Amino acid sequence: MRRDQFSRDSSFAAHLLLSTLSMSGIFMIVAGAITFAPAVVRLEFGSDSLDEIAVLTRQILQIHAVVWPVVAACLIAVTLTSLYLFNKMTEPLFRFARIFESIRQGKIPGPIRLRGHDYLKREARALNEMTAELRSLIGEIKRSQLELSGTIEEVAEALSEDDPKRVAELVSSLGEQDKVLRESLARFTDPA
């Protein structure tokens, strides 16, 4: 899975952007209402003097001239911040997905390394600990399997030489090796 493909396929960026813009929009509508309300109320329910109406109209136009550029700047800032945060979150997720895919294919990868400013560092540490434990466990199982294969060959040789005492010793050794394998595999639990 390529990084750009992961980013494009994810609806997370759109959701993050939509959520932050929606919340920012609601905040700006409330702030705009609070900003415009006094002048609009005075214009609507104030005196009917043309001079006062002209003054209130100028105030409303001045507020418009100040508020809308600030609103636009805030929306741009929110959009850029959302995209920045999206990148800080999805880069680690992309790396996690690569590790999951490697494990699915039977390969235990090396430790994941995140950039200094990336999020999900605690999760990356947990994933690194998990893969290190898997690597260790697979190493134990491989060593046990090699010992088991060697013992099986020795049993076959002892049987061909018709050495019952040696066969008995090797069968005992097979039992110990079986116990080690069972203990290694017992670290995994089957949820079913």
MODELLER restraints for C-alpha pairs under 7 A, 6 or more apart:
rsr = mdl.restraints
at = mdl.atoms
rsr.add(forms.Gaussian(group=physical.xy_distance, feature=features.Distance(at['CA:3:A'], at['CA:94:A']), mean=6.45, stdev=0.5))
rsr.add(forms.Gaussian(group=physical.xy_distance, feature=features.Distance(at['CA:6:A'], at['CA:94:A']), mean=6.66, stdev=0.5))
rsr.add(forms.Gaussian(group=physical.xy_distance, feature=features.Distance(at['CA:13:A'], at['CA:86:A']), mean=5.93, stdev=0.5))
rsr.add(forms.Gaussian(group=physical.xy_distance, feature=features.Distance(at['CA:16:A'], at['CA:82:A']), mean=6.48, stdev=0.5))
rsr.add(forms.Gaussian(group=physical.xy_distance, feature=features.Distance(at['CA:17:A'], at['CA:79:A']), mean=6.38, stdev=0.5))
rsr.add(forms.Gaussian(group=physical.xy_distance, feature=features.Distance(at['CA:17:A'], at['CA:82:A']), mean=5.67, stdev=0.5))
rsr.add(forms.Gaussian(group=physical.xy_distance, feature=features.Distance(at['CA:20:A'], at['CA:78:A']), mean=6.83, stdev=0.5))
rsr.add(forms.Gaussian(group=physical.xy_distance, feature=features.Distance(at['CA:21:A'], at['CA:75:A']), mean=6.85, stdev=0.5))
rsr.add(forms.Gaussian(group=physical.xy_distance, feature=features.Distance(at['CA:21:A'], at['CA:78:A']), mean=6.77, stdev=0.5))
rsr.add(forms.Gaussian(group=physical.xy_distance, feature=features.Distance(at['CA:28:A'], at['CA:71:A']), mean=6.90, stdev=0.5))
rsr.add(forms.Gaussian(group=physical.xy_distance, feature=features.Distance(at['CA:36:A'], at['CA:60:A']), mean=6.91, stdev=0.5))
rsr.add(forms.Gaussian(group=physical.xy_distance, feature=features.Distance(at['CA:39:A'], at['CA:56:A']), mean=6.12, stdev=0.5))
rsr.add(forms.Gaussian(group=physical.xy_distance, feature=features.Distance(at['CA:39:A'], at['CA:60:A']), mean=6.52, stdev=0.5))
rsr.add(forms.Gaussian(group=physical.xy_distance, feature=features.Distance(at['CA:43:A'], at['CA:53:A']), mean=6.19, stdev=0.5))
rsr.add(forms.Gaussian(group=physical.xy_distance, feature=features.Distance(at['CA:43:A'], at['CA:56:A']), mean=6.21, stdev=0.5))
rsr.add(forms.Gaussian(group=physical.xy_distance, feature=features.Distance(at['CA:88:A'], at['CA:117:A']), mean=6.96, stdev=0.5))
rsr.add(forms.Gaussian(group=physical.xy_distance, feature=features.Distance(at['CA:88:A'], at['CA:118:A']), mean=4.67, stdev=0.5))
rsr.add(forms.Gaussian(group=physical.xy_distance, feature=features.Distance(at['CA:88:A'], at['CA:119:A']), mean=5.69, stdev=0.5))
rsr.add(forms.Gaussian(group=physical.xy_distance, feature=features.Distance(at['CA:89:A'], at['CA:118:A']), mean=6.56, stdev=0.5))
rsr.add(forms.Gaussian(group=physical.xy_distance, feature=features.Distance(at['CA:89:A'], at['CA:119:A']), mean=5.51, stdev=0.5))
rsr.add(forms.Gaussian(group=physical.xy_distance, feature=features.Distance(at['CA:92:A'], at['CA:114:A']), mean=6.53, stdev=0.5))
rsr.add(forms.Gaussian(group=physical.xy_distance, feature=features.Distance(at['CA:92:A'], at['CA:118:A']), mean=6.88, stdev=0.5))
rsr.add(forms.Gaussian(group=physical.xy_distance, feature=features.Distance(at['CA:92:A'], at['CA:120:A']), mean=6.66, stdev=0.5))
rsr.add(forms.Gaussian(group=physical.xy_distance, feature=features.Distance(at['CA:99:A'], at['CA:109:A']), mean=6.45, stdev=0.5))
rsr.add(forms.Gaussian(group=physical.xy_distance, feature=features.Distance(at['CA:102:A'], at['CA:108:A']), mean=6.43, stdev=0.5))
rsr.add(forms.Gaussian(group=physical.xy_distance, feature=features.Distance(at['CA:102:A'], at['CA:109:A']), mean=6.69, stdev=0.5))
rsr.add(forms.Gaussian(group=physical.xy_distance, feature=features.Distance(at['CA:108:A'], at['CA:131:A']), mean=6.53, stdev=0.5))
rsr.add(forms.Gaussian(group=physical.xy_distance, feature=features.Distance(at['CA:108:A'], at['CA:135:A']), mean=6.53, stdev=0.5))
rsr.add(forms.Gaussian(group=physical.xy_distance, feature=features.Distance(at['CA:111:A'], at['CA:128:A']), mean=5.19, stdev=0.5))
rsr.add(forms.Gaussian(group=physical.xy_distance, feature=features.Distance(at['CA:112:A'], at['CA:124:A']), mean=6.61, stdev=0.5))
rsr.add(forms.Gaussian(group=physical.xy_distance, feature=features.Distance(at['CA:112:A'], at['CA:128:A']), mean=6.33, stdev=0.5))
rsr.add(forms.Gaussian(group=physical.xy_distance, feature=features.Distance(at['CA:137:A'], at['CA:184:A']), mean=6.78, stdev=0.5))
rsr.add(forms.Gaussian(group=physical.xy_distance, feature=features.Distance(at['CA:141:A'], at['CA:181:A']), mean=6.34, stdev=0.5))
rsr.add(forms.Gaussian(group=physical.xy_distance, feature=features.Distance(at['CA:141:A'], at['CA:184:A']), mean=6.74, stdev=0.5))
rsr.add(forms.Gaussian(group=physical.xy_distance, feature=features.Distance(at['CA:144:A'], at['CA:177:A']), mean=6.50, stdev=0.5))
rsr.add(forms.Gaussian(group=physical.xy_distance, feature=features.Distance(at['CA:144:A'], at['CA:181:A']), mean=6.39, stdev=0.5))
rsr.add(forms.Gaussian(group=physical.xy_distance, feature=features.Distance(at['CA:148:A'], at['CA:174:A']), mean=6.66, stdev=0.5))
rsr.add(forms.Gaussian(group=physical.xy_distance, feature=features.Distance(at['CA:148:A'], at['CA:177:A']), mean=6.39, stdev=0.5))
rsr.add(forms.Gaussian(group=physical.xy_distance, feature=features.Distance(at['CA:151:A'], at['CA:170:A']), mean=6.54, stdev=0.5))
rsr.add(forms.Gaussian(group=physical.xy_distance, feature=features.Distance(at['CA:151:A'], at['CA:174:A']), mean=6.77, stdev=0.5))
rsr.add(forms.Gaussian(group=physical.xy_distance, feature=features.Distance(at['CA:155:A'], at['CA:167:A']), mean=5.76, stdev=0.5))
rsr.add(forms.Gaussian(group=physical.xy_distance, feature=features.Distance(at['CA:155:A'], at['CA:170:A']), mean=6.11, stdev=0.5))
rsr.add(forms.Gaussian(group=physical.xy_distance, feature=features.Distance(at['CA:158:A'], at['CA:166:A']), mean=6.24, stdev=0.5))
rsr.add(forms.Gaussian(group=physical.xy_distance, feature=features.Distance(at['CA:158:A'], at['CA:167:A']), mean=5.78, stdev=0.5))
rsr.add(forms.Gaussian(group=physical.xy_distance, feature=features.Distance(at['CA:159:A'], at['CA:167:A']), mean=6.63, stdev=0.5))
